[in-house]
Amino acid sequence: MSQTSATNCGIIISVETRYLDKQSDFLTNNHAFSYTINIQNNRSDTVQLLHRHWIITDQNNKIEEVKGTGVVGQQPFIKPGESYQYSSGAIINSSIGDMKGSYTMRAENGENFQAEIPLFVLATPNMLH
């Protein structure tokens, strides 16, 4: 398990990852990971998460780009001082890779802004010491 976080535009995004041994297959080089994202609103206004954009890179420099509306089927509103948390997953075809991205957020005044998701590593157990 590893954790990373970043603050931007008054939004703190923390990521915790976990390797999923039972869903992974070393023979086919498919490695499954879960990640839990916590989005904390330190702004003075309510924000809404509208869209997600992920860039997933494996050790072979294969890049997968994922774009979509909201997260886990939701476009949550996050009030000042509150946070929103969700979990999802990714499968990569190498024992190490990384993810980064951004959320398109809308402020109460109607302005959209990008909240960057910090780069985080996906690594099989004992890969990083």
C-alpha positions in Angstrom: 0.0 0.0 0.0 1.3 3.5 -0.9 -0.1 6.9 -0.4 0.4 10.3 -2.1 -1.4 13.7 -2.1 -1.4 17.1 -3.8 -3.1 20.4 -3.2 -4.3 22.7 -6.0 -7.1 25.3 -6.4 -8.0 24.7 -2.7 -8.7 21.0 -3.4 -6.6 18.3 -1.7 -6.5 15.0 -3.6 -5.1 12.0 -1.7 -4.5 8.6 -3.3 -4.0 5.2 -1.6 -3.2 2.2 -3.7 -3.3 -1.5 -3.0 -2.1 -4.5 -5.1 -4.9 -7.1 -5.7 -3.1 -10.4 -5.6 -6.2 -12.6 -6.2 -7.2 -10.7 -9.3 -3.7 -10.6 -10.7 -2.0 -13.2 -12.9 1.8 -13.2 -13.1 1.8 -15.8 -16.0 -0.1 -13.4 -18.3 1.5 -10.3 -16.7 -1.9 -8.8 -15.7 -1.6 -6.9 -12.5 -4.7 -5.5 -10.7 -4.6 -2.6 -8.3 -7.3 -0.8 -6.4 -7.0 2.9 -5.6 -8.9 5.0 -3.1 -9.2 8.7 -3.8 -10.1 11.3 -1.2 -11.0 14.7 -2.5 -11.1 17.4 0.3 -12.6 20.8 -0.4 -10.6 23.5 1.4 -12.2 26.3 -0.6 -14.9 28.7 0.7 -17.5 27.5 -1.9 -19.1 24.2 -2.8 -17.6 22.4 -5.9 -18.9 19.7 -8.1 -16.8 17.0 -9.8 -17.9 16.9 -13.4 -15.3 14.8 -15.3 -12.3 12.6 -14.9 -9.2 12.2 -17.1 -6.7 9.5 -16.4 -3.3 8.7 -18.0 -2.2 5.1 -17.1 1.3 4.1 -18.1 2.9 0.7 -17.7 6.5 -0.4 -17.6 6.4 -1.0 -21.4 5.5 2.7 -21.9 2.0 1.6 -23.0 -0.2 4.6 -22.3 -4.0 4.3 -21.7 -6.1 7.4 -21.5 -9.4 7.3 -19.8 -12.0 10.1 -19.9 -15.5 10.1 -18.5 -18.3 11.8 -16.7 -17.9 11.9 -13.0 -16.5 9.1 -10.9 -18.1 5.7 -10.1 -21.3 6.9 -11.7 -21.5 10.1 -9.7 -20.9 13.8 -10.1 -20.6 14.7 -6.4 -21.0 18.1 -4.8 -18.4 18.7 -2.1 -19.1 21.4 0.4 -16.4 23.6 2.0 -14.5 21.7 4.6 -15.9 18.3 3.5 -14.5 15.5 1.5 -15.6 12.8 -0.9 -14.0 9.4 -1.1 -14.4 6.6 -3.7 -12.5 3.4 -4.8 -11.8 2.1 -8.2 -9.2 -0.1 -9.9 -6.9 -0.6 -12.8 -5.1 -3.5 -14.5 -1.7 -3.0 -16.1 0.4 -5.4 -18.1 3.7 -5.0 -16.2 4.7 -5.3 -12.5 5.1 -1.5 -12.2 3.3 1.5 -13.7 1.8 4.8 -12.7 -1.3 6.9 -13.0 -2.0 10.6 -13.0 -4.8 12.8 -14.2 -7.2 15.6 -13.4 -10.8 16.3 -12.4 -12.8 19.0 -14.0 -14.5 20.7 -11.2 -17.2 23.5 -11.2 -17.2 26.2 -8.6 -20.4 27.7 -7.2 -19.9 30.8 -9.5 -20.1 28.5 -12.6 -16.4 28.6 -13.4 -14.8 25.3 -14.3 -11.2 24.5 -13.2 -8.8 21.5 -13.3 -7.8 19.8 -10.0 -4.7 17.8 -10.8 -4.5 14.2 -9.5 -0.9 13.6 -8.4 1.2 11.0 -10.1 1.1 7.7 -8.1 2.9 4.4 -8.6 1.3 1.0 -9.2 3.8 -1.7 -8.2 3.6 -5.3 -7.3 4.7 -6.2 -3.7 8.4 -6.0 -3.1 8.9 -4.2 -6.4 9.9 -1.0 -4.7 12.1 -0.8 -1.6 
